[in-house]
């Protein structure tokens, strides 16, 4: 029998399971759905697959994924930690990632996906139970630090307190450096809304080269949590929203509020703006219409964007490839999407135009 894994495991936002299934059916038709719990799914791989250890799933809705090796069950955490290594076998390992599947959608009754102290304790138990002393010294002391590119990671998903699923992945992207793709973010006490979490995660994940002193227009800026994340990086923010901004945000000298809808803002206001974000409580098509009218205007030169697309119905997830192709059609050659772990029923799109690549395009209509 080959030791090639025959399953992958996937974790996602509670409620997004159907979006993951449909997406993988389109991207990887040879994969077969096998098992699921809210926020957790497994898929059987083709028996003769040759997927590499740093395999990329290219999924928007899979927050994390790994080759699955099986599960351990029991009532004693210390004993289960030892059994994890029995499932693991003699594979090389440099890092241990442990996380829980989500128990609720983000923001529901103040729930936020994160690696909590109890999970860290279990990660330490697993690391200390390693039969190869010394190889996990670094990760045992830095469980919330990002893994390094190329490292082999032992993944352990706590599907239930007495049911742990074990797998592995080789670090190949920013999000795969973190347990379950969960960045170690805490809402600062001075943040005026949880939008700070969404923007901070989006900035780190997208890695857009937004430098201090840059000018960014934020469509849908009220009450100002996302603006605070940008301002903290030294960015000049033009907030566009008919609603009121929080006084703390208005007091920042690098913030300017235009209390109008984006469609009512004169395009010359965007002349010095190079970055644009949008987070409006409207359908994706409307958000894209508003943004397109701005970025394709001859007076405007937006280099990059972070857009939030609301999925009021999960069936809109099937339209995401079309939405992304529309953004590319505006001249943005680097376009990615991800359901961030601080997103609710929505996805974040990051777009970047390389210098001298974009060309003026006709405006919508």
WOMO-V765725 format. One record per residue. SS is DSSP state (H for helix, E for strand, C for the rest). Layout:
SS
SS
//
This chain:
C
C
C
C
C
C
E
E
E
E
E
C
C
C
C
C
H
H
H
H
H
H
H
H
H
H
H
C
C
C
C
E
E
E
E
E
E
C
C
E
E
E
E
E
C
C
C
C
C
C
C
C
C
C
C
C
C
C
C
C
C
C
C
E
E
E
E
E
E
E
E
E
E
C
C
C
H
H
H
H
H
H
H
H
H
H
H
H
C
C
C
C
C
C
E
E
E
E
E
E
C
C
C
C
C
C
C
H
H
H
C
C
C
C
C
C
H
H
H
H
H
H
H
H
H
H
H
H
C
C
C
C
C
C
C
C
H
H
H
H
H
C
C
C
C
C
C
C
C
C
C
E
E
E
E
E
E
E
E
E
C
C
E
E
E
E
E
E
E
E
C
C
C
C
H
H
H
C
H
H
H
C
C
C
C
C
C
C
C
C
C
C
C
C
H
H
H
H
H
H
H
H
H
H
H
H
C
C
C
C
C
C
C
C
E
E
E
E
E
C
C
C
C
C
H
H
H
H
H
H
H
C
C
C
C
E
E
E
E
E
C
C
C
C
C
C
H
H
H
H
C
C
C
C
E
E
E
E
C
C
C
H
H
H
C
C
H
H
H
H
C
C
C
C
E
E
E
E
E
E
E
E
E
H
H
H
H
H
H
H
H
H
H
H
H
C
C
C
C
C
C
C
C
E
E
E
E
E
E
E
C
C
C
H
H
H
H
H
H
H
H
H
H
H
H
H
H
H
C
C
C
C
C
E
E
E
E
E
C
C
C
C
C
C
C
E
E
E
E
E
E
E
C
C
C
C
C
C
C
C
C
C
C
C
C
//
